[in-house]
Amino acid sequence: VDMPFQAPQLPTYPLPDGFEDNLSYLKHLTEKGWKQRGFYKLNGDAQRIREKRLEYELGIIHQMGFDGYFLIVWDFIK
């Protein structure tokens, strides 16, 4: 018996029109949240620190293939 346990088996998140993949939609949502939380009002250094961290975290999420998982969890919580 060959069981496919090597990779996570996640459902596909239905993307809204205008988005080509999970990562582009996840980035859109983080940009929207950035504005809603007023991070754009921070001084330049504070913004750069947070932008760098956000870029790093999104890179790790994408590298691990969990873009869709984060969208599913976001949708469930919302």
A tleap script that builds the chain and sets N, CA, C and O, in Angstrom:
source leaprc.protein.ff14SB
mol = sequence {
  NVAL ASP MET PRO PHE GLN ALA PRO GLN LEU
  PRO THR TYR PRO LEU PRO ASP GLY PHE GLU
  ASP ASN LEU SER TYR LEU LYS HIE LEU THR
  GLU LYS GLY TRP LYS GLN ARG GLY PHE TYR
  LYS LEU ASN GLY ASP ALA GLN ARG ILE ARG
  GLU LYS ARG LEU GLU TYR GLU LEU GLY ILE
  ILE HIE GLN MET GLY PHE ASP GLY TYR PHE
  LEU ILE VAL TRP ASP PHE ILE CLYS
}
set mol.1.N position { 0.852 -1.177 0.000 }
set mol.1.CA position { 0.000 0.000 0.000 }
set mol.1.C position { 0.896 1.238 0.000 }
set mol.1.O position { 1.832 1.338 0.793 }
set mol.2.N position { 0.602 2.167 -0.887 }
set mol.2.CA position { 1.354 3.415 -0.977 }
set mol.2.C position { 0.443 4.563 -0.535 }
set mol.2.O position { -0.481 4.949 -1.251 }
set mol.3.N position { 0.721 5.104 0.664 }
set mol.3.CA position { -0.091 6.191 1.210 }
set mol.3.C position { 0.620 7.521 0.963 }
set mol.3.O position { 1.819 7.635 1.218 }
set mol.4.N position { -0.100 8.523 0.473 }
set mol.4.CA position { 0.526 9.821 0.151 }
set mol.4.C position { 0.682 10.722 1.380 }
set mol.4.O position { 0.057 11.779 1.453 }
set mol.5.N position { 1.509 10.312 2.343 }
set mol.5.CA position { 1.714 11.110 3.545 }
set mol.5.C position { 2.884 12.075 3.419 }
set mol.5.O position { 3.196 12.784 4.377 }
set mol.6.N position { 3.527 12.120 2.283 }
set mol.6.CA position { 4.718 12.945 2.129 }
set mol.6.C position { 4.406 14.446 2.120 }
set mol.6.O position { 5.224 15.243 2.578 }
set mol.7.N position { 3.271 14.829 1.621 }
set mol.7.CA position { 2.935 16.248 1.502 }
set mol.7.C position { 1.557 16.510 2.101 }
set mol.7.O position { 0.687 15.640 2.072 }
set mol.8.N position { 1.360 17.715 2.647 }
set mol.8.CA position { 0.034 18.041 3.181 }
set mol.8.C position { -1.021 18.034 2.073 }
set mol.8.O position { -0.754 18.451 0.947 }
set mol.9.N position { -2.197 17.566 2.400 }
set mol.9.CA position { -3.312 17.528 1.460 }
set mol.9.C position { -4.336 18.568 1.899 }
set mol.9.O position { -5.182 18.296 2.751 }
set mol.10.N position { -4.255 19.747 1.317 }
set mol.10.CA position { -5.151 20.843 1.683 }
set mol.10.C position { -6.180 21.085 0.590 }
set mol.10.O position { -5.889 20.910 -0.594 }
set mol.11.N position { -7.388 21.489 0.987 }
set mol.11.CA position { -8.363 21.865 -0.037 }
set mol.11.C position { -7.922 23.135 -0.743 }
set mol.11.O position { -7.117 23.898 -0.210 }
set mol.12.N position { -8.437 23.361 -1.921 }
set mol.12.CA position { -8.117 24.559 -2.696 }
set mol.12.C position { -8.999 25.703 -2.226 }
set mol.12.O position { -10.214 25.543 -2.108 }
set mol.13.N position { -8.406 26.839 -1.960 }
set mol.13.CA position { -9.180 28.010 -1.560 }
set mol.13.C position { -9.699 28.696 -2.815 }
set mol.13.O position { -8.924 28.981 -3.728 }
set mol.14.N position { -11.015 28.969 -2.874 }
set mol.14.CA position { -11.575 29.640 -4.064 }
set mol.14.C position { -11.177 31.118 -4.097 }
set mol.14.O position { -11.599 31.897 -3.243 }
set mol.15.N position { -10.380 31.489 -5.065 }
set mol.15.CA position { -9.884 32.859 -5.169 }
set mol.15.C position { -10.901 33.775 -5.837 }
set mol.15.O position { -11.596 33.359 -6.763 }
set mol.16.N position { -10.993 35.024 -5.373 }
set mol.16.CA position { -11.852 35.990 -6.061 }
set mol.16.C position { -11.262 36.327 -7.428 }
set mol.16.O position { -10.079 36.095 -7.678 }
set mol.17.N position { -12.083 36.867 -8.292 }
set mol.17.CA position { -11.609 37.280 -9.618 }
set mol.17.C position { -10.475 38.298 -9.477 }
set mol.17.O position { -10.485 39.147 -8.586 }
set mol.18.N position { -9.510 38.189 -10.370 }
set mol.18.CA position { -8.414 39.136 -10.382 }
set mol.18.C position { -7.164 38.649 -9.667 }
set mol.18.O position { -6.140 39.333 -9.692 }
set mol.19.N position { -7.220 37.488 -9.033 }
set mol.19.CA position { -6.058 36.943 -8.341 }
set mol.19.C position { -5.668 35.636 -8.993 }
set mol.19.O position { -6.501 34.755 -9.208 }
set mol.20.N position { -4.374 35.521 -9.309 }
set mol.20.CA position { -3.911 34.348 -10.052 }
set mol.20.C position { -3.490 33.189 -9.159 }
set mol.20.O position { -3.485 32.038 -9.597 }
set mol.21.N position { -3.133 33.487 -7.896 }
set mol.21.CA position { -2.729 32.404 -6.997 }
set mol.21.C position { -2.962 32.814 -5.543 }
set mol.21.O position { -3.275 33.970 -5.255 }
set mol.22.N position { -2.807 31.855 -4.636 }
set mol.22.CA position { -3.044 32.098 -3.217 }
set mol.22.C position { -2.122 33.172 -2.653 }
set mol.22.O position { -2.548 33.991 -1.838 }
set mol.23.N position { -0.870 33.173 -3.079 }
set mol.23.CA position { 0.083 34.145 -2.553 }
set mol.23.C position { -0.325 35.572 -2.898 }
set mol.23.O position { -0.231 36.458 -2.048 }
set mol.24.N position { -0.769 35.809 -4.106 }
set mol.24.CA position { -1.159 37.175 -4.483 }
set mol.24.C position { -2.368 37.636 -3.660 }
set mol.24.O position { -2.448 38.808 -3.292 }
set mol.25.N position { -3.297 36.738 -3.372 }
set mol.25.CA position { -4.463 37.107 -2.558 }
set mol.25.C position { -4.059 37.318 -1.100 }
set mol.25.O position { -4.550 38.240 -0.449 }
set mol.26.N position { -3.176 36.479 -0.588 }
set mol.26.CA position { -2.698 36.630 0.785 }
set mol.26.C position { -1.964 37.958 0.945 }
set mol.26.O position { -2.138 38.641 1.954 }
set mol.27.N position { -1.148 38.331 -0.038 }
set mol.27.CA position { -0.457 39.623 0.005 }
set mol.27.C position { -1.466 40.778 -0.032 }
set mol.27.O position { -1.309 41.774 0.674 }
set mol.28.N position { -2.490 40.631 -0.856 }
set mol.28.CA position { -3.535 41.658 -0.932 }
set mol.28.C position { -4.196 41.848 0.435 }
set mol.28.O position { -4.426 42.977 0.869 }
set mol.29.N position { -4.497 40.743 1.102 }
set mol.29.CA position { -5.151 40.827 2.404 }
set mol.29.C position { -4.239 41.453 3.454 }
set mol.29.O position { -4.703 42.202 4.314 }
set mol.30.N position { -2.949 41.150 3.387 }
set mol.30.CA position { -2.026 41.747 4.357 }
set mol.30.C position { -1.877 43.254 4.092 }
set mol.30.O position { -1.765 44.035 5.037 }
set mol.31.N position { -1.874 43.661 2.835 }
set mol.31.CA position { -1.809 45.090 2.514 }
set mol.31.C position { -3.061 45.812 3.002 }
set mol.31.O position { -2.989 46.931 3.511 }
set mol.32.N position { -4.193 45.164 2.842 }
set mol.32.CA position { -5.449 45.738 3.313 }
set mol.32.C position { -5.432 45.872 4.841 }
set mol.32.O position { -5.838 46.901 5.380 }
set mol.33.N position { -4.967 44.845 5.524 }
set mol.33.CA position { -4.855 44.890 6.979 }
set mol.33.C position { -3.861 45.928 7.457 }
set mol.33.O position { -4.054 46.558 8.497 }
set mol.34.N position { -2.787 46.104 6.681 }
set mol.34.CA position { -1.777 47.113 6.994 }
set mol.34.C position { -2.433 48.495 7.057 }
set mol.34.O position { -2.190 49.275 7.978 }
set mol.35.N position { -3.264 48.774 6.062 }
set mol.35.CA position { -3.938 50.074 6.007 }
set mol.35.C position { -4.983 50.209 7.113 }
set mol.35.O position { -5.083 51.260 7.746 }
set mol.36.N position { -5.757 49.159 7.349 }
set mol.36.CA position { -6.803 49.198 8.371 }
set mol.36.C position { -6.226 49.407 9.767 }
set mol.36.O position { -6.856 50.040 10.615 }
set mol.37.N position { -5.041 48.881 10.003 }
set mol.37.CA position { -4.413 49.010 11.315 }
set mol.37.C position { -3.579 50.276 11.451 }
set mol.37.O position { -3.029 50.540 12.520 }
set mol.38.N position { -3.477 51.057 10.389 }
set mol.38.CA position { -2.790 52.336 10.436 }
set mol.38.C position { -1.278 52.264 10.469 }
set mol.38.O position { -0.626 53.210 10.910 }
set mol.39.N position { -0.696 51.142 10.004 }
set mol.39.CA position { 0.761 51.025 10.004 }
set mol.39.C position { 1.413 52.035 9.066 }
set mol.39.O position { 2.585 52.367 9.242 }
set mol.40.N position { 0.685 52.522 8.087 }
set mol.40.CA position { 1.237 53.503 7.161 }
set mol.40.C position { 1.497 54.845 7.860 }
set mol.40.O position { 2.196 55.700 7.317 }
set mol.41.N position { 0.943 55.026 9.046 }
set mol.41.CA position { 1.140 56.270 9.798 }
set mol.41.C position { 2.427 56.256 10.625 }
set mol.41.O position { 2.842 57.293 11.142 }
set mol.42.N position { 3.052 55.100 10.749 }
set mol.42.CA position { 4.285 55.002 11.529 }
set mol.42.C position { 5.424 55.722 10.818 }
set mol.42.O position { 5.357 55.963 9.613 }
set mol.43.N position { 6.464 56.064 11.564 }
set mol.43.CA position { 7.613 56.712 10.924 }
set mol.43.C position { 8.323 55.713 10.008 }
set mol.43.O position { 8.058 54.512 10.059 }
set mol.44.N position { 9.211 56.214 9.186 }
set mol.44.CA position { 9.863 55.399 8.154 }
set mol.44.C position { 10.573 54.176 8.685 }
set mol.44.O position { 10.433 53.091 8.119 }
set mol.45.N position { 11.346 54.323 9.777 }
set mol.45.CA position { 12.083 53.189 10.327 }
set mol.45.C position { 11.137 52.111 10.855 }
set mol.45.O position { 11.345 50.921 10.617 }
set mol.46.N position { 10.105 52.535 11.567 }
set mol.46.CA position { 9.152 51.580 12.125 }
set mol.46.C position { 8.432 50.827 10.997 }
set mol.46.O position { 8.201 49.622 11.102 }
set mol.47.N position { 8.086 51.529 9.938 }
set mol.47.CA position { 7.438 50.877 8.802 }
set mol.47.C position { 8.367 49.879 8.131 }
set mol.47.O position { 7.951 48.766 7.807 }
set mol.48.N position { 9.620 50.262 7.918 }
set mol.48.CA position { 10.582 49.368 7.261 }
set mol.48.C position { 10.806 48.088 8.071 }
set mol.48.O position { 10.911 47.000 7.504 }
set mol.49.N position { 10.878 48.220 9.380 }
set mol.49.CA position { 11.055 47.038 10.238 }
set mol.49.C position { 9.880 46.093 10.064 }
set mol.49.O position { 10.068 44.886 9.908 }
set mol.50.N position { 8.685 46.629 10.090 }
set mol.50.CA position { 7.483 45.791 9.967 }
set mol.50.C position { 7.333 45.223 8.554 }
set mol.50.O position { 6.926 44.073 8.385 }
set mol.51.N position { 7.658 46.023 7.550 }
set mol.51.CA position { 7.588 45.536 6.167 }
set mol.51.C position { 8.572 44.388 5.939 }
set mol.51.O position { 8.245 43.400 5.281 }
set mol.52.N position { 9.765 44.529 6.483 }
set mol.52.CA position { 10.774 43.481 6.336 }
set mol.52.C position { 10.304 42.196 7.014 }
set mol.52.O position { 10.467 41.108 6.460 }
set mol.53.N position { 9.727 42.313 8.194 }
set mol.53.CA position { 9.234 41.135 8.915 }
set mol.53.C position { 8.073 40.492 8.166 }
set mol.53.O position { 8.004 39.268 8.055 }
set mol.54.N position { 7.167 41.308 7.655 }
set mol.54.CA position { 6.033 40.793 6.901 }
set mol.54.C position { 6.500 40.051 5.652 }
set mol.54.O position { 6.002 38.969 5.343 }
set mol.55.N position { 7.444 40.630 4.948 }
set mol.55.CA position { 7.999 39.995 3.751 }
set mol.55.C position { 8.647 38.647 4.099 }
set mol.55.O position { 8.482 37.663 3.378 }
set mol.56.N position { 9.378 38.620 5.203 }
set mol.56.CA position { 10.016 37.381 5.656 }
set mol.56.C position { 8.968 36.314 5.979 }
set mol.56.O position { 9.081 35.173 5.530 }
set mol.57.N position { 7.954 36.687 6.755 }
set mol.57.CA position { 6.915 35.733 7.163 }
set mol.57.C position { 6.147 35.202 5.958 }
set mol.57.O position { 5.891 34.002 5.869 }
set mol.58.N position { 5.776 36.084 5.028 }
set mol.58.CA position { 5.065 35.635 3.831 }
set mol.58.C position { 5.944 34.719 2.986 }
set mol.58.O position { 5.449 33.772 2.374 }
set mol.59.N position { 7.243 34.996 2.952 }
set mol.59.CA position { 8.169 34.139 2.217 }
set mol.59.C position { 8.231 32.736 2.805 }
set mol.59.O position { 8.238 31.751 2.067 }
set mol.60.N position { 8.275 32.642 4.129 }
set mol.60.CA position { 8.302 31.335 4.793 }
set mol.60.C position { 6.994 30.593 4.541 }
set mol.60.O position { 7.004 29.404 4.221 }
set mol.61.N position { 5.880 31.283 4.682 }
set mol.61.CA position { 4.571 30.662 4.440 }
set mol.61.C position { 4.516 30.108 3.020 }
set mol.61.O position { 4.061 28.985 2.805 }
set mol.62.N position { 4.978 30.892 2.061 }
set mol.62.CA position { 4.948 30.458 0.664 }
set mol.62.C position { 5.924 29.304 0.413 }
set mol.62.O position { 5.593 28.337 -0.273 }
set mol.63.N position { 7.112 29.418 0.970 }
set mol.63.CA position { 8.125 28.375 0.796 }
set mol.63.C position { 7.621 27.026 1.314 }
set mol.63.O position { 7.928 25.983 0.737 }
set mol.64.N position { 6.857 27.050 2.388 }
set mol.64.CA position { 6.339 25.812 2.970 }
set mol.64.C position { 5.072 25.324 2.253 }
set mol.64.O position { 4.603 24.212 2.498 }
set mol.65.N position { 4.522 26.166 1.362 }
set mol.65.CA position { 3.324 25.772 0.625 }
set mol.65.C position { 2.041 25.930 1.416 }
set mol.65.O position { 1.056 25.242 1.149 }
set mol.66.N position { 2.044 26.837 2.393 }
set mol.66.CA position { 0.879 27.016 3.257 }
set mol.66.C position { 0.058 28.261 2.929 }
set mol.66.O position { -0.737 28.699 3.761 }
set mol.67.N position { 0.226 28.837 1.753 }
set mol.67.CA position { -0.560 30.020 1.381 }
set mol.67.C position { -2.059 29.732 1.506 }
set mol.67.O position { -2.800 30.495 2.125 }
set mol.68.N position { -2.479 28.643 0.920 }
set mol.68.CA position { -3.892 28.267 0.945 }
set mol.68.C position { -4.392 27.975 2.345 }
set mol.68.O position { -5.525 28.311 2.690 }
set mol.69.N position { -3.545 27.346 3.157 }
set mol.69.CA position { -3.921 27.038 4.542 }
set mol.69.C position { -4.219 28.328 5.306 }
set mol.69.O position { -5.216 28.407 6.024 }
set mol.70.N position { -3.364 29.335 5.154 }
set mol.70.CA position { -3.587 30.597 5.855 }
set mol.70.C position { -4.859 31.282 5.361 }
set mol.70.O position { -5.557 31.920 6.149 }
set mol.71.N position { -5.170 31.160 4.077 }
set mol.71.CA position { -6.418 31.737 3.556 }
set mol.71.C position { -7.629 30.996 4.118 }
set mol.71.O position { -8.636 31.619 4.452 }
set mol.72.N position { -7.537 29.688 4.223 }
set mol.72.CA position { -8.647 28.896 4.771 }
set mol.72.C position { -8.883 29.270 6.233 }
set mol.72.O position { -10.024 29.477 6.647 }
set mol.73.N position { -7.807 29.357 7.010 }
set mol.73.CA position { -7.938 29.722 8.420 }
set mol.73.C position { -8.464 31.147 8.554 }
set mol.73.O position { -9.323 31.410 9.395 }
set mol.74.N position { -7.953 32.078 7.725 }
set mol.74.CA position { -8.448 33.461 7.741 }
set mol.74.C position { -9.957 33.495 7.479 }
set mol.74.O position { -10.702 34.185 8.174 }
set mol.75.N position { -10.389 32.747 6.475 }
set mol.75.CA position { -11.803 32.729 6.106 }
set mol.75.C position { -12.651 32.119 7.229 }
set mol.75.O position { -13.744 32.603 7.522 }
set mol.76.N position { -12.148 31.080 7.838 }
set mol.76.CA position { -12.869 30.416 8.932 }
set mol.76.C position { -13.026 31.368 10.115 }
set mol.76.O position { -14.105 31.459 10.700 }
set mol.77.N position { -11.957 32.073 10.465 }
set mol.77.CA position { -12.004 32.998 11.588 }
set mol.77.C position { -12.898 34.202 11.288 }
set mol.77.O position { -13.635 34.684 12.148 }
set mol.78.N position { -12.811 34.672 10.039 }
set mol.78.CA position { -13.618 35.833 9.614 }
set mol.78.C position { -15.089 35.493 9.727 }
set mol.78.O position { -15.941 36.326 9.420 }
savepdb mol mol.pdb
quit
